[in-house]
Amino acid sequence: MTALIWDLDGTLLDSYKIIVPSTLKTLREAGVEAEETETYRYLIANSVKTLLENTGRERGLDGDELWRRYQEISTARDGEVALMDGAAEALRELRSLGVRNFVYTHKGPTGVSVLERLGIGAYFEYVLTSESGLPRKPAPDGIEWLVRRFSLDKRRTFYIGDRRIDVECAESSGVRCILYLPESSVGSPTGREWRVVRDLREIPDIIKSEKEKG
């Protein structure tokens, strides 16, 4: 059976409008000024945690404390997070195709409540968050855990994300990656993803085509 493993922030959730300002506020509180567009580009290529850890090393700050403060700031704004355009429609059609859906995210336990609030929680068999304690992407451990736990067939499993680290994570685990780059994204293809989509509503047709191939 076909399975899709989804990233959350920037893929299912339109959350960079929260992530970027929360990151900038965290840095400003620590006395570090950063430019918004440059920060956004860095986060698309890497992650907030990496940025804060590197900033901590460079500026003699506590990276763990920066990360803790960022989580406080961003979590307080979870209520402002919205769905990416086409997410609900894509999930509804994928369910009609018999596709199994999972989430693998660096987001903490609030990820589950955000999905429920936005009305798409029921589409997912399991949401694997940072509470798992598994190594962060691009390490493949999260995908590997889901594959083992739910007996997924890697030949019929696809990982969907919006960043280079998502592509690397999928590649390392031996599943195909669908890279989501909406028109608003500052990201770009890596050349290592299996497909690039600009609209989440393209995904059901891609999966239908794969199912027809057997």
N, C-alpha and C positions, 0 to 999 in steps of 0.2 A: 504494500500500500504506500502511496506517495505521502511524504511528510515534509512540511515546511517548518523551519526554525527561524523565528523572526527576532531581529534586534528591535529595541524599543525607541530610544531617543533618536529623532531624525529619520526614523523609518516608519513606525506606526504612529508615533507621537510627534506632533509639531512643537518641539520643546526647546529648540535652540534659542528661541526668543526669551526663554527663562535661563537656560544654561549659560549663555554668553554674558548677560548682565550680572548673573550670580557670581561668575568667575571674576569679572572685572571688579565687583564690589569686594570680594574676598581679597583680591590683590591690593586694592586701594586701602582697605583697612590695615593691611600689613605694610603700607607705605610704598607700594609698587604701582606705578602707572603703566597702563598697557592700552594699545590702540584696538578699537572694537573689531574692525575688519581683519586685522592681522591675527587677533586672538581667535576669531571664528575660523579662519583658515587653518590655524594650528590645531584646533579641536577637531576639525573634520579629518585631519591627517593622523591625529594621535588621540589623546583623551585629556579630560580635565585633570585626572589624578597625575598623569605624566607631567603636564604643564606645572602643576603646583609642586610636585616633587623636585622638578628641575629648578624651578624658581627658588625653592627653599635652599637647595645646594648652592646656587649661584649667589644668593643674597644673605646666606647665613641664617636662614629662618627655619622654623620647624615645619617640615613638609606635612607631617601627620596632623599637626594642628591646623594648618591651612586647609587640608582636606576635610577635617571635622567641621571647620567653620563654613566651608563651601556647602557641605551637606545640610547644615542648619538653614542656610540662606535659601538654597534651591528647594528644599523640602517644604519650606513655608509657602512657596509659590506653586506647589503642585496643583492647586485648584485652578490655576490659570492655563494649564496644559490642555491642548485640544488635539483632536485626531488629525493626522495628515489627510489631505484630500484623497478620497477614493478608498481609504482603508476599510471602512465598514462594508462598502459594496464588494470589494475584492474578497474579504473574508466570508461574506454571505455566499458568494458564488463558489468559492473554494469548498465550503462545507457541502454544497449541493453536489460537488464532484467527488465527495468522499475523502477529501484530503485531511490528514491529521495535522493540527497546528500546535506549535510550541513556541515559547519565548525564551531566549537566552540574552540576558542583559546585565550590564554593570550596575544598573539601578538597584536600590535597596528594596526593602519589603513594601514600600509605598507603591512600587510598580504594579502590584496586584490590585490595590485599591483604586489606582488611577484607571486601569483597564475596566474595572467594574463601574466606576463613575461614568466612564465614557460609553458604556453599553456594549463592550466587545469582550468582556471577560469570559463569557460562556463559550467563545469560539476556541479556547485553548485548553488542551489536555493538561498542560503543566507550564508554570512560569518559573524559570530558573534565574534567581537573582544573586546579588553579591553576597547574600547571607549564606550561600552554599559554601563559601570559603575556598572555592576553587580558584586557581590562578586566573588572572584577568586576560582578556583578549590582548594580543593575537594568539596566546596559548590556546590549543585546541581542546583543553580539558572539559569545558562546558558542553561542547558538541558531543565529545566522546561519551560523557556521562549520560546524556539524553539518549544517544544511540544504544548504549548498553541497557539502560533502565527500561526503555520502551521497545526494545528489540527492533530498532529501525533498520531498514535496508539502505546502506549508504548509496547504492546505485539509484535509489528513488527518494533520496533526501536532499533538500536544497536549503541553503542558508541565505537569508535576505537581510542585507544591511546597507548602510549608506557611506561607510568609511573604508579606507585602506586596511585598517586593522581587521575589519570584518572579512575582507577578501583573503587576507593572510590566515585568519583563523579557519575559514572554510578549507582553504588549500591545504593547510597542515593536517586537517582531520580527514581529508579525502572525500569531501562532499563538494558539490558544485555551488558556486555563489552567484546569486542574482544581486547585482549592485544597483541600488536605487539612487538615482541622481535627478531629483525634480529640477525644474527650470530655475528655481531659486537657489540651488546648491552652488557652493563655490568649489565643490569637489570635482574630480575628473576621473575617467576610467584609468585603471592600472594596467590593462592588457592581460591580467591574470584571472579576471572574473569570467564566468560562463556567459552571462548575459548582462546587459545594461538596460534598465527601464526608466522612463521619465515619469510614468504614471503607474500607481499600484494596480490600477484596473487592467493593465496589460498582463499581469501575472496569471490569472485564470486561463487565458488563452494559451499561454506558454505551457502550462501544466497539462491542459487538454491535449495539446500537440504531443507532448511527451508520453502521455497515457496511450494515445493512439498508436505510437510507435511500439508499444509493448515493453 
